Amino acid sequence: MSEDRELVITRVFDAPRELVFQAWTDPKHVMSWWGPKDFTMTSWTMDLRPGGAWRGCIRSSKGLDYWSQGVYREIVPPERLVFTFAWDGEHNQPTTETLVTITFADSGGKTKFTFRQTPFTTVEDRDSHEEGWSESFERLAAHIARP
């Protein structure tokens, strides 16, 4: 696998890993933060088990809907989450299915979070996802910081 076809984002969230993991696995949490800035999550369904499917829709500020979906491959609370990711719908550029692997490590009451997504067909596609996920993770940090 070429390194330029893999996205890796690492950051530390100021929250226990159980909460950060829950933010990925509880639909009420996911609806609050998933998507880049200026996007709203309008639909989210999930069957949280290996082999279970997830599907979500984010809406842009221009009113365009972007649907994505995947299948959970591995769930190890609160340490690891692995799932496939693919876009669908008429407004999306064609992409191939990617594999997302997230690890949640305890770091003195905070969470060291490592996000990997691979393989991308182009560097441009990888970079576009990096921008979107980075904005989503900023929204996630704000969401879990709320009392």
Biotite code that builds the C-alpha atoms (Angstrom):
import biotite.structure as struc

atoms = struc.array([
    struc.Atom([0.000, 0.000, 0.000], chain_id="A", res_id=1, res_name="MET", atom_name="CA", element="C"),
    struc.Atom([1.386, 3.338, -1.025], chain_id="A", res_id=2, res_name="SER", atom_name="CA", element="C"),
    struc.Atom([1.557, 5.833, 1.844], chain_id="A", res_id=3, res_name="GLU", atom_name="CA", element="C"),
    struc.Atom([0.032, 8.528, -0.350], chain_id="A", res_id=4, res_name="ASP", atom_name="CA", element="C"),
    struc.Atom([-3.183, 6.463, -0.552], chain_id="A", res_id=5, res_name="ARG", atom_name="CA", element="C"),
    struc.Atom([-3.654, 6.275, 3.245], chain_id="A", res_id=6, res_name="GLU", atom_name="CA", element="C"),
    struc.Atom([-5.059, 8.948, 5.534], chain_id="A", res_id=7, res_name="LEU", atom_name="CA", element="C"),
    struc.Atom([-3.857, 9.019, 9.154], chain_id="A", res_id=8, res_name="VAL", atom_name="CA", element="C"),
    struc.Atom([-5.084, 11.592, 11.652], chain_id="A", res_id=9, res_name="ILE", atom_name="CA", element="C"),
    struc.Atom([-3.940, 11.514, 15.271], chain_id="A", res_id=10, res_name="THR", atom_name="CA", element="C"),
    struc.Atom([-5.111, 13.832, 18.000], chain_id="A", res_id=11, res_name="ARG", atom_name="CA", element="C"),
    struc.Atom([-5.796, 13.943, 21.720], chain_id="A", res_id=12, res_name="VAL", atom_name="CA", element="C"),
    struc.Atom([-9.317, 14.603, 22.964], chain_id="A", res_id=13, res_name="PHE", atom_name="CA", element="C"),
    struc.Atom([-9.770, 16.069, 26.432], chain_id="A", res_id=14, res_name="ASP", atom_name="CA", element="C"),
    struc.Atom([-12.230, 13.364, 27.464], chain_id="A", res_id=15, res_name="ALA", atom_name="CA", element="C"),
    struc.Atom([-12.090, 9.760, 28.681], chain_id="A", res_id=16, res_name="PRO", atom_name="CA", element="C"),
    struc.Atom([-11.861, 7.187, 25.913], chain_id="A", res_id=17, res_name="ARG", atom_name="CA", element="C"),
    struc.Atom([-15.178, 5.626, 26.946], chain_id="A", res_id=18, res_name="GLU", atom_name="CA", element="C"),
    struc.Atom([-16.904, 8.918, 26.063], chain_id="A", res_id=19, res_name="LEU", atom_name="CA", element="C"),
    struc.Atom([-15.012, 9.357, 22.795], chain_id="A", res_id=20, res_name="VAL", atom_name="CA", element="C"),
    struc.Atom([-15.826, 5.750, 21.829], chain_id="A", res_id=21, res_name="PHE", atom_name="CA", element="C"),
    struc.Atom([-19.487, 6.327, 22.750], chain_id="A", res_id=22, res_name="GLN", atom_name="CA", element="C"),
    struc.Atom([-19.545, 9.426, 20.536], chain_id="A", res_id=23, res_name="ALA", atom_name="CA", element="C"),
    struc.Atom([-18.842, 7.069, 17.599], chain_id="A", res_id=24, res_name="TRP", atom_name="CA", element="C"),
    struc.Atom([-21.247, 4.310, 18.641], chain_id="A", res_id=25, res_name="THR", atom_name="CA", element="C"),
    struc.Atom([-24.357, 6.093, 19.976], chain_id="A", res_id=26, res_name="ASP", atom_name="CA", element="C"),
    struc.Atom([-26.602, 7.582, 17.257], chain_id="A", res_id=27, res_name="PRO", atom_name="CA", element="C"),
    struc.Atom([-27.581, 10.536, 19.470], chain_id="A", res_id=28, res_name="LYS", atom_name="CA", element="C"),
    struc.Atom([-23.907, 11.516, 19.665], chain_id="A", res_id=29, res_name="HIS", atom_name="CA", element="C"),
    struc.Atom([-23.143, 10.856, 15.986], chain_id="A", res_id=30, res_name="VAL", atom_name="CA", element="C"),
    struc.Atom([-26.032, 13.083, 14.884], chain_id="A", res_id=31, res_name="MET", atom_name="CA", element="C"),
    struc.Atom([-24.451, 15.990, 16.779], chain_id="A", res_id=32, res_name="SER", atom_name="CA", element="C"),
    struc.Atom([-20.980, 16.062, 15.257], chain_id="A", res_id=33, res_name="TRP", atom_name="CA", element="C"),
    struc.Atom([-20.538, 13.950, 12.098], chain_id="A", res_id=34, res_name="TRP", atom_name="CA", element="C"),
    struc.Atom([-19.736, 15.991, 9.024], chain_id="A", res_id=35, res_name="GLY", atom_name="CA", element="C"),
    struc.Atom([-17.579, 18.971, 8.092], chain_id="A", res_id=36, res_name="PRO", atom_name="CA", element="C"),
    struc.Atom([-18.361, 22.462, 9.333], chain_id="A", res_id=37, res_name="LYS", atom_name="CA", element="C"),
    struc.Atom([-21.484, 23.959, 7.764], chain_id="A", res_id=38, res_name="ASP", atom_name="CA", element="C"),
    struc.Atom([-22.974, 20.471, 7.284], chain_id="A", res_id=39, res_name="PHE", atom_name="CA", element="C"),
    struc.Atom([-25.840, 18.946, 9.250], chain_id="A", res_id=40, res_name="THR", atom_name="CA", element="C"),
    struc.Atom([-26.394, 15.241, 9.859], chain_id="A", res_id=41, res_name="MET", atom_name="CA", element="C"),
    struc.Atom([-29.980, 14.586, 8.745], chain_id="A", res_id=42, res_name="THR", atom_name="CA", element="C"),
    struc.Atom([-30.129, 10.788, 8.997], chain_id="A", res_id=43, res_name="SER", atom_name="CA", element="C"),
    struc.Atom([-28.170, 8.102, 10.809], chain_id="A", res_id=44, res_name="TRP", atom_name="CA", element="C"),
    struc.Atom([-28.868, 4.398, 11.229], chain_id="A", res_id=45, res_name="THR", atom_name="CA", element="C"),
    struc.Atom([-26.533, 1.810, 12.630], chain_id="A", res_id=46, res_name="MET", atom_name="CA", element="C"),
    struc.Atom([-26.499, -1.857, 13.546], chain_id="A", res_id=47, res_name="ASP", atom_name="CA", element="C"),
    struc.Atom([-23.500, -1.844, 15.884], chain_id="A", res_id=48, res_name="LEU", atom_name="CA", element="C"),
    struc.Atom([-22.155, -5.378, 15.579], chain_id="A", res_id=49, res_name="ARG", atom_name="CA", element="C"),
    struc.Atom([-19.582, -7.038, 13.342], chain_id="A", res_id=50, res_name="PRO", atom_name="CA", element="C"),
    struc.Atom([-21.351, -7.426, 9.994], chain_id="A", res_id=51, res_name="GLY", atom_name="CA", element="C"),
    struc.Atom([-23.910, -4.753, 10.889], chain_id="A", res_id=52, res_name="GLY", atom_name="CA", element="C"),
    struc.Atom([-24.469, -1.862, 8.513], chain_id="A", res_id=53, res_name="ALA", atom_name="CA", element="C"),
    struc.Atom([-24.443, 1.898, 9.055], chain_id="A", res_id=54, res_name="TRP", atom_name="CA", element="C"),
    struc.Atom([-25.786, 4.631, 6.786], chain_id="A", res_id=55, res_name="ARG", atom_name="CA", element="C"),
    struc.Atom([-25.862, 8.386, 7.163], chain_id="A", res_id=56, res_name="GLY", atom_name="CA", element="C"),
    struc.Atom([-26.692, 11.580, 5.329], chain_id="A", res_id=57, res_name="CYS", atom_name="CA", element="C"),
    struc.Atom([-25.057, 14.979, 5.754], chain_id="A", res_id=58, res_name="ILE", atom_name="CA", element="C"),
    struc.Atom([-26.625, 18.094, 4.236], chain_id="A", res_id=59, res_name="ARG", atom_name="CA", element="C"),
    struc.Atom([-24.545, 21.008, 2.967], chain_id="A", res_id=60, res_name="SER", atom_name="CA", element="C"),
    struc.Atom([-25.422, 24.650, 3.617], chain_id="A", res_id=61, res_name="SER", atom_name="CA", element="C"),
    struc.Atom([-26.614, 24.685, -0.033], chain_id="A", res_id=62, res_name="LYS", atom_name="CA", element="C"),
    struc.Atom([-29.138, 21.935, 0.705], chain_id="A", res_id=63, res_name="GLY", atom_name="CA", element="C"),
    struc.Atom([-27.297, 19.092, -1.056], chain_id="A", res_id=64, res_name="LEU", atom_name="CA", element="C"),
    struc.Atom([-27.474, 15.663, 0.588], chain_id="A", res_id=65, res_name="ASP", atom_name="CA", element="C"),
    struc.Atom([-24.429, 13.395, 0.732], chain_id="A", res_id=66, res_name="TYR", atom_name="CA", element="C"),
    struc.Atom([-25.072, 9.795, 1.741], chain_id="A", res_id=67, res_name="TRP", atom_name="CA", element="C"),
    struc.Atom([-22.408, 7.395, 2.998], chain_id="A", res_id=68, res_name="SER", atom_name="CA", element="C"),
    struc.Atom([-22.584, 3.845, 4.229], chain_id="A", res_id=69, res_name="GLN", atom_name="CA", element="C"),
    struc.Atom([-20.544, 0.931, 5.405], chain_id="A", res_id=70, res_name="GLY", atom_name="CA", element="C"),
    struc.Atom([-20.327, -2.243, 7.431], chain_id="A", res_id=71, res_name="VAL", atom_name="CA", element="C"),
    struc.Atom([-18.799, -2.711, 10.866], chain_id="A", res_id=72, res_name="TYR", atom_name="CA", element="C"),
    struc.Atom([-15.932, -5.181, 10.795], chain_id="A", res_id=73, res_name="ARG", atom_name="CA", element="C"),
    struc.Atom([-14.615, -5.009, 14.369], chain_id="A", res_id=74, res_name="GLU", atom_name="CA", element="C"),
    struc.Atom([-15.909, -3.449, 17.600], chain_id="A", res_id=75, res_name="ILE", atom_name="CA", element="C"),
    struc.Atom([-13.761, -3.615, 20.748], chain_id="A", res_id=76, res_name="VAL", atom_name="CA", element="C"),
    struc.Atom([-15.188, -1.168, 23.335], chain_id="A", res_id=77, res_name="PRO", atom_name="CA", element="C"),
    struc.Atom([-13.622, 1.263, 24.165], chain_id="A", res_id=78, res_name="PRO", atom_name="CA", element="C"),
    struc.Atom([-10.404, 0.483, 22.259], chain_id="A", res_id=79, res_name="GLU", atom_name="CA", element="C"),
    struc.Atom([-11.035, -0.079, 18.563], chain_id="A", res_id=80, res_name="ARG", atom_name="CA", element="C"),
    struc.Atom([-13.598, 0.431, 15.831], chain_id="A", res_id=81, res_name="LEU", atom_name="CA", element="C"),
    struc.Atom([-13.217, -0.836, 12.252], chain_id="A", res_id=82, res_name="VAL", atom_name="CA", element="C"),
    struc.Atom([-15.720, -0.243, 9.459], chain_id="A", res_id=83, res_name="PHE", atom_name="CA", element="C"),
    struc.Atom([-15.972, 0.221, 5.718], chain_id="A", res_id=84, res_name="THR", atom_name="CA", element="C"),
    struc.Atom([-16.848, 3.615, 4.228], chain_id="A", res_id=85, res_name="PHE", atom_name="CA", element="C"),
    struc.Atom([-18.290, 4.453, 0.813], chain_id="A", res_id=86, res_name="ALA", atom_name="CA", element="C"),
    struc.Atom([-20.202, 7.407, -0.641], chain_id="A", res_id=87, res_name="TRP", atom_name="CA", element="C"),
    struc.Atom([-23.391, 6.954, -2.604], chain_id="A", res_id=88, res_name="ASP", atom_name="CA", element="C"),
    struc.Atom([-26.031, 9.172, -4.176], chain_id="A", res_id=89, res_name="GLY", atom_name="CA", element="C"),
    struc.Atom([-26.166, 11.411, -7.215], chain_id="A", res_id=90, res_name="GLU", atom_name="CA", element="C"),
    struc.Atom([-24.313, 14.373, -5.675], chain_id="A", res_id=91, res_name="HIS", atom_name="CA", element="C"),
    struc.Atom([-21.194, 12.410, -4.788], chain_id="A", res_id=92, res_name="ASN", atom_name="CA", element="C"),
    struc.Atom([-18.128, 11.800, -6.864], chain_id="A", res_id=93, res_name="GLN", atom_name="CA", element="C"),
    struc.Atom([-17.536, 8.103, -7.399], chain_id="A", res_id=94, res_name="PRO", atom_name="CA", element="C"),
    struc.Atom([-15.245, 6.640, -4.768], chain_id="A", res_id=95, res_name="THR", atom_name="CA", element="C"),
    struc.Atom([-14.156, 3.179, -3.901], chain_id="A", res_id=96, res_name="THR", atom_name="CA", element="C"),
    struc.Atom([-14.918, 1.549, -0.589], chain_id="A", res_id=97, res_name="GLU", atom_name="CA", element="C"),
    struc.Atom([-12.305, 2.330, 2.045], chain_id="A", res_id=98, res_name="THR", atom_name="CA", element="C"),
    struc.Atom([-11.539, 0.767, 5.398], chain_id="A", res_id=99, res_name="LEU", atom_name="CA", element="C"),
    struc.Atom([-11.547, 2.955, 8.514], chain_id="A", res_id=100, res_name="VAL", atom_name="CA", element="C"),
    struc.Atom([-9.681, 1.816, 11.614], chain_id="A", res_id=101, res_name="THR", atom_name="CA", element="C"),
    struc.Atom([-9.910, 3.903, 14.767], chain_id="A", res_id=102, res_name="ILE", atom_name="CA", element="C"),
    struc.Atom([-8.024, 3.280, 17.991], chain_id="A", res_id=103, res_name="THR", atom_name="CA", element="C"),
    struc.Atom([-8.854, 4.948, 21.294], chain_id="A", res_id=104, res_name="PHE", atom_name="CA", element="C"),
    struc.Atom([-6.005, 4.883, 23.837], chain_id="A", res_id=105, res_name="ALA", atom_name="CA", element="C"),
    struc.Atom([-6.204, 6.123, 27.411], chain_id="A", res_id=106, res_name="ASP", atom_name="CA", element="C"),
    struc.Atom([-3.789, 8.982, 28.028], chain_id="A", res_id=107, res_name="SER", atom_name="CA", element="C"),
    struc.Atom([-4.166, 10.062, 31.642], chain_id="A", res_id=108, res_name="GLY", atom_name="CA", element="C"),
    struc.Atom([-7.904, 10.722, 31.459], chain_id="A", res_id=109, res_name="GLY", atom_name="CA", element="C"),
    struc.Atom([-7.664, 12.023, 27.907], chain_id="A", res_id=110, res_name="LYS", atom_name="CA", element="C"),
    struc.Atom([-7.965, 9.986, 24.727], chain_id="A", res_id=111, res_name="THR", atom_name="CA", element="C"),
    struc.Atom([-5.255, 9.523, 22.135], chain_id="A", res_id=112, res_name="LYS", atom_name="CA", element="C"),
    struc.Atom([-7.242, 8.976, 18.980], chain_id="A", res_id=113, res_name="PHE", atom_name="CA", element="C"),
    struc.Atom([-5.771, 7.497, 15.792], chain_id="A", res_id=114, res_name="THR", atom_name="CA", element="C"),
    struc.Atom([-7.900, 7.438, 12.655], chain_id="A", res_id=115, res_name="PHE", atom_name="CA", element="C"),
    struc.Atom([-6.783, 5.536, 9.525], chain_id="A", res_id=116, res_name="ARG", atom_name="CA", element="C"),
    struc.Atom([-8.640, 5.340, 6.218], chain_id="A", res_id=117, res_name="GLN", atom_name="CA", element="C"),
    struc.Atom([-7.359, 3.434, 3.199], chain_id="A", res_id=118, res_name="THR", atom_name="CA", element="C"),
    struc.Atom([-7.040, 2.921, 0.241], chain_id="A", res_id=119, res_name="PRO", atom_name="CA", element="C"),
    struc.Atom([-7.808, 6.069, -1.702], chain_id="A", res_id=120, res_name="PHE", atom_name="CA", element="C"),
    struc.Atom([-7.674, 6.029, -5.481], chain_id="A", res_id=121, res_name="THR", atom_name="CA", element="C"),
    struc.Atom([-6.032, 9.459, -5.673], chain_id="A", res_id=122, res_name="THR", atom_name="CA", element="C"),
    struc.Atom([-4.073, 11.816, -3.443], chain_id="A", res_id=123, res_name="VAL", atom_name="CA", element="C"),
    struc.Atom([-6.741, 14.455, -4.102], chain_id="A", res_id=124, res_name="GLU", atom_name="CA", element="C"),
    struc.Atom([-9.463, 12.153, -2.784], chain_id="A", res_id=125, res_name="ASP", atom_name="CA", element="C"),
    struc.Atom([-7.375, 11.444, 0.326], chain_id="A", res_id=126, res_name="ARG", atom_name="CA", element="C"),
    struc.Atom([-6.777, 15.161, 0.895], chain_id="A", res_id=127, res_name="ASP", atom_name="CA", element="C"),
    struc.Atom([-10.480, 15.961, 0.502], chain_id="A", res_id=128, res_name="SER", atom_name="CA", element="C"),
    struc.Atom([-11.313, 13.360, 3.148], chain_id="A", res_id=129, res_name="HIS", atom_name="CA", element="C"),
    struc.Atom([-8.599, 14.711, 5.432], chain_id="A", res_id=130, res_name="GLU", atom_name="CA", element="C"),
    struc.Atom([-10.191, 18.161, 5.321], chain_id="A", res_id=131, res_name="GLU", atom_name="CA", element="C"),
    struc.Atom([-13.681, 16.801, 5.962], chain_id="A", res_id=132, res_name="GLY", atom_name="CA", element="C"),
    struc.Atom([-12.682, 14.458, 8.773], chain_id="A", res_id=133, res_name="TRP", atom_name="CA", element="C"),
    struc.Atom([-10.509, 17.125, 10.441], chain_id="A", res_id=134, res_name="SER", atom_name="CA", element="C"),
    struc.Atom([-13.482, 19.492, 10.513], chain_id="A", res_id=135, res_name="GLU", atom_name="CA", element="C"),
    struc.Atom([-15.674, 16.670, 11.852], chain_id="A", res_id=136, res_name="SER", atom_name="CA", element="C"),
    struc.Atom([-13.166, 15.969, 14.617], chain_id="A", res_id=137, res_name="PHE", atom_name="CA", element="C"),
    struc.Atom([-13.235, 19.643, 15.621], chain_id="A", res_id=138, res_name="GLU", atom_name="CA", element="C"),
    struc.Atom([-16.999, 19.316, 15.944], chain_id="A", res_id=139, res_name="ARG", atom_name="CA", element="C"),
    struc.Atom([-16.530, 16.072, 17.903], chain_id="A", res_id=140, res_name="LEU", atom_name="CA", element="C"),
    struc.Atom([-14.143, 17.794, 20.334], chain_id="A", res_id=141, res_name="ALA", atom_name="CA", element="C"),
    struc.Atom([-16.689, 20.572, 20.919], chain_id="A", res_id=142, res_name="ALA", atom_name="CA", element="C"),
    struc.Atom([-19.501, 18.026, 21.349], chain_id="A", res_id=143, res_name="HIS", atom_name="CA", element="C"),
    struc.Atom([-17.746, 15.936, 24.009], chain_id="A", res_id=144, res_name="ILE", atom_name="CA", element="C"),
    struc.Atom([-16.584, 19.069, 25.859], chain_id="A", res_id=145, res_name="ALA", atom_name="CA", element="C"),
    struc.Atom([-20.212, 20.045, 26.578], chain_id="A", res_id=146, res_name="ARG", atom_name="CA", element="C"),
    struc.Atom([-21.394, 19.325, 30.144], chain_id="A", res_id=147, res_name="PRO", atom_name="CA", element="C"),
])
